[in-house]
Amino acid sequence: MSDRRGYYTVDEVRAAEAELFTRVPAGMPMRRAAFGLAGVVVNELRSRTGGVVGRTVGLLVGSGDNGGDALWAGVFLRRRGVRVSAVLLNPERAHREGLAALRAAGGRVVDRLAAVDLVIDGIVGISGRGPLRAEAAELVAAVRVPIVSVDLPSGVDPDTGSVDGPAVTADVTVAFGAYKPVHALAVPRCGRIVLVPIGLRLGEPGLAQLEPAAVGAGWPVPGPTDDKYSQGVTGVCAGSAKYPGAGVLCTGGAVAATSGMVRYVGSDTEVLEKFPEIVASASISETGRVQAWVVGPGGGTDSAARDRLAEVLATDLPVLVDADGLTILAEEPGLVRGRPAATVLTPHAGEFARLTGAAVGGDRVRAVRGLAEQWGVTVLLKGRATVIASPGEATLVNDAGGDWAATPGSGDVLSGIIGALLAAGREPGWAAAAGARVHALAANSAAYAGQDAGAPISATPLLGHVRGAVRMLREMGGNAAQGR
């Protein structure tokens, strides 16, 4: 079993489809896709309405293969006793065989959908770009029942997940043959994602997401010969008199992430009161040996903060730079560009714009890759879908599964978690992606803990769920290993 889920661009999928067409009879890939789509719809009808026979499904049918997939799915649904009505958005370009088969099976072509139990969105396929046109947007806006999208929600860019106007928000998206970037970058638009294999042969993906079990299996835990030093010592230079909480949260993230040791640079007594197990010093030069540094959260942007950042970056150790440290780097990128040791930058969109001089834009993957290659660093761009790029490596993405971590101080916790993984010897890209996965899981767990389940959280309770998130992922990793 692979340790990651790959996402393939439109060009990569089209090339794989062309190869598939040389091996199988014409029309077979579409039938496979449509049969799988119909199966998903049947399951949705059962779970939502309690039955299948006599239920009504509406098809929104565009031109090309996506519309053909919807029409053929309608044929298979008719064979299961489902009533099917189809709206053809471009009748002259509707898939001819699929339309004929639907009519022969008793499906109807209508101008507008009447009362239906579910709608299949077959408006635009992976070759489409841009928002829905006016007629399609009007039809979608009128839908008040669950929507199952064919391959991707129409109006959402397949390679970037961006939306520039009217688009479908699906309850379920059925991906054919391969996951596409949209299925990682726009999960709130896609809803639940189901993959239907159709026989594609695919190479190594340029975009991937670590599987939860792989994160658990790779997470550092002490062995029989380990001590507090051998597991990785994390140095944290964060917080200030103005922002003491940043030091507490960042240090707390490192403490919670591993069993290794944490050294804190600063005079913030709140950090020591909260975590008496850390070892504190007044300056970087007085700090004992560490295996990685985290610097920047709440540390200020004055000349003293700049000198501390420069001192840390002058070492030959892995360094994570966040928050105020990124503001300093935006003014003085020479401090980090081309640094021979591993460097991880963890900006949000505003900090990214300060570093590059331009907004992230709609293609977040391309933007993050560009900064990583130009500066020779690992870049983690925060968001619901966190994107991590390292020079010369596959880009990683982590969908958070929710937006609970969008709260002040949450990023400080994330920095501490990743810093601890760097100190434990994990590669920077893996450390950033795995840290983001645990951070998101901890935030989701915190949001649904106790009597206020589903309520917004702050960063402090998130800390209390980091170890539980690690334990959950490690159990998944152990189960996966036993299943091999």
HELIX and SHEET records of a PDB file:
HELIX    1   1 VAL A   10  PHE A   21  1                                  12    
HELIX    2   2 MET A   28  THR A   49  1                                  22    
HELIX    3   3 GLY A   64  ARG A   79  1                                  16    
HELIX    4   4 PRO A   91  ARG A   93  5                                   3    
HELIX    5   5 ARG A   96  ALA A  104  1                                   9    
HELIX    6   6 ALA A  134  ALA A  141  1                                   8    
HELIX    7   7 VAL A  182  LEU A  185  1                                   4    
HELIX    8   8 VAL A  187  CYS A  190  1                                   4    
HELIX    9   9 PRO A  212  GLY A  218  1                                   7    
HELIX   10  10 PRO A  244  ALA A  257  1                                  14    
HELIX   11  11 THR A  269  LYS A  274  1                                   6    
HELIX   12  12 SER A  303  LEU A  313  1                                  11    
HELIX   13  13 ASP A  324  GLU A  331  1                                   8    
HELIX   14  14 PRO A  333  LEU A  335  5                                   3    
HELIX   15  15 ALA A  349  THR A  356  1                                   8    
HELIX   16  16 ARG A  364  TRP A  375  1                                  12    
HELIX   17  17 SER A  410  ALA A  423  1                                  14    
HELIX   18  18 PRO A  428  ALA A  447  1                                  20    
HELIX   19  19 ALA A  459  LEU A  463  1                                   5    
HELIX   20  20 VAL A  466  GLY A  483  1                                  18    
SHEET    1   A11 ARG A   4  TYR A   7  0                                        
SHEET    2   A11 LEU A 207  LEU A 210 -1                                        
SHEET    3   A11 THR A 395  ASP A 399  1                                        
SHEET    4   A11 ALA A 385  ALA A 389 -1                                        
SHEET    5   A11 THR A 378  LEU A 381 -1                                        
SHEET    6   A11 THR A 343  LEU A 345  1                                        
SHEET    7   A11 VAL A 319  VAL A 321  1                                        
SHEET    8   A11 ALA A 292  VAL A 295  1                                        
SHEET    9   A11 VAL A 233  CYS A 237  1                                        
SHEET   10   A11 MET A 261  VAL A 265  1                                        
SHEET   11   A11 VAL A 279  SER A 281  1                                        
SHEET    1   B 7 ARG A 108  VAL A 110  0                                        
SHEET    2   B 7 ARG A  83  LEU A  88  1                                        
SHEET    3   B 7 THR A  56  VAL A  61  1                                        
SHEET    4   B 7 LEU A 118  GLY A 122  1                                        
SHEET    5   B 7 ILE A 147  VAL A 150  1                                        
SHEET    6   B 7 VAL A 172  PHE A 176  1                                        
SHEET    7   B 7 ARG A 192  VAL A 196  1                                        
END                                                                             
